[in-house]
């Protein structure tokens, strides 16, 4: 091992996007790009260890043996990026992104190319940018966290994805399916910067990615950009209202839907009579103990992004 080289640890999930491409030549090209820039590469499969903490312990031990801190690359969709980012919080080692998801909001908001080889070049030659990371209890979310109907959308979407592949249309089709079959409301109390509000809702959505919020035409996109908890509540759960809300979401006009309210805060708490609530975090389903506590860790995650070109 040459400790003067830069360590690059590539983390992927064999069950998801990285090998779904089935293009060995792309993999070889990735290795060539990084080797050319002085990186010594080791590949880690998330499924090969009991949990992400155990895997990242091995990654950190590897990087400590080198003079250069190197980079940890997450290859995959939202779930893979979330898992890796959760362990790189407040670490100097930056995260590189190979975007292999359906929507790739994290890559897109940071202007990381969706072309895999171009993204690899950014990892090798780009610059480090610190980004805000939203937290809910002991978890993080890079894009969004939600409860109510949205976790049901995720479960239904995975069924559609397994049958027909990963396409954006499946997200909307699964949403329609859930509205027809699985409507339910949550009785909650939401504390926004110390002020308590009783809420009866089929869905609460918290966004951390300003691009995703902008595409939904939500004014709170700017709030997420500056590091506030940004939330949306649907106040009515009848079927007609929910169908109209889904239609406005598809059109990118969620804030124009009736009985939809957005808010932002430094701190948010969600109380429930239930000891646990089902939460969708960046596309993954998690059972969390109540109350749910949300805040944003500002500039907490270093990510490799394209160099900014300035004119003289």
Steps between C-alpha positions, in 0.01 A plus 500: 500500500634842401394738779585798278208415273150629577254244637166471323240271657209418270185396687210347313202273550516194278120472516447844349633719226875446483491158338158550345675686218665171399776691325838361599671743267359795698639349820843466336484859377421620852805319634714648223385857570570480871829314464618763251442765768706317762230314691537154649156342483322248717138395447253429783154344472253625763338156509832335593490622862242492777442876484636823355684593822704181486582558134598863556725403791700292253500789251626751759772262614613467140515875443699560820790305351551760226657846504209637296145479640364392161131468418212262577277444196134402532373329185123465494170669569365694796522210744868431433590870512312541828675201661848619406429865582371410846846366587693786336320773696754745649789305345774667295493221242273612215232288338498445125177418319438262211129571433316177424154578637169589336488875570858569625401820681818520710723483193284739301480770767882496521543506119666157506467345151257211466736338252697248711840563338460877526399461864817293554707786360334739747592265785861498383549865408217702659488707815357436846172666595341483845122443493219507755361169625158469663462275804199318642568324829822302445459489121573744217326585174666659200180540298190443709336338799128438519228318688144404428421407142849548360654189661212305343590657164857374545392144577262495203764657272746221581239245392454687171878532454551126540234429238581766241837652589598831658319778315380842630146417385487222761526758777177665385320176413575355843375823658169467316473136605548589868241778487243255365574221749684616811388843619550573869560803722739568785405692814810694602629806677769689315727737692655766276773698676323454832143565385268197508238427230243215503503331160281236341663408172549222245851626422785711640798552271837650601739601222873568515571525126417841357489369143233245585300767685542742210367241255196468726473883479528535879613834642676321786772389254701806604459406866652157436786663311598714802477212744154507654261209551251535213163327535170451320174387661185385321213602726214298347493126435185444294551316172408792273747736671777241478437434130515875433820523705662215307398666172654832608816315613537337157456843339760647736252730675461342842486832682194599293308196625225567751569420865877474448711703742877548503723621782863529604680505835827442679347215699189287454356228723221263404301344785267201475306280739668209322842394634631458144430650160592371154726749322626499142860625489648560154295211367567259790242404763594539869301450821579787740417565863295809575534787540680561171759776536620684189779751445766576239874450544644788299799439270535156654587286197785548254419400141713510184336736250607651164753781514349846472625675188529874548575756232790742554 
